[in-house]
């Protein structure tokens, strides 16, 4: 674990916002999709081309892609939860990139330390 003071300001900010989002908001991994369909009734307006428009949540349920109908009264809530997930995903990428950069830096330091040790060893021989 890295001490907090070693985090860059960008990483600190991302970690803070990430914790806040996960604590205060529900998140949904998925996309909100608008679909136009026909109902199949012969006398309906959709038979003449004016399809029924419905909102769906495209998400994975038990490992399989599902389209979950979203009633109009839940649209705002679902959109907010999907947006929160997108932000969580972005912030996680920011933190992950910072962690990878730290690993690469440690690797470079280790490599340069190894070269210095080899030089010292050769001098002492």
Residue, then its C-alpha position, 0 to 999 in steps of 0.5 A: x500500500x502506498x502512503x497517501x502523500x505519494x499519490x499525485x493530486x489527480x490520483x488523490x482526487x480520483x480516489x476521493x470522488x470514487x469513494x464518494x460515488x460508491x458510498x452515496x450512489x447506486x451504480x448500474x453497469x449497462x446502457x440505456x437504450x430506446x427501442x421502437x417495436x410493433x405490438x402485433x395488433x392488426x388495428x394498432x397504429x404500429x401496424x402502419x409504421x408508428x412504432x411503440x417506443x420503449x426504454x430498456x436497460x441493456x445489462x448483464x444478468x447472471x453472465x448473460x446480456x439482458x434487455x430490461x424494460x424501464x418504465x417511464x417513472x424510473x427513467x431518471x433514476x436508471x439514467x443517473x445510476x448508469x451515469x454514476x457507473x460510467x464515472x466510476x469506470x473512468x475514475x478507476x481507469x485514472x487510479x489504475x493508470x497511476x498504479x501502473x506508472x508507480x510500478x514502472x517507476x519502481x521497475x526503472x529504479x530497480x534496474x538503475x540500482x542494479x546497474x550501479x551495483x554491477x559497476x561497484x562490483x567491477x570496481x572492487x574486483 
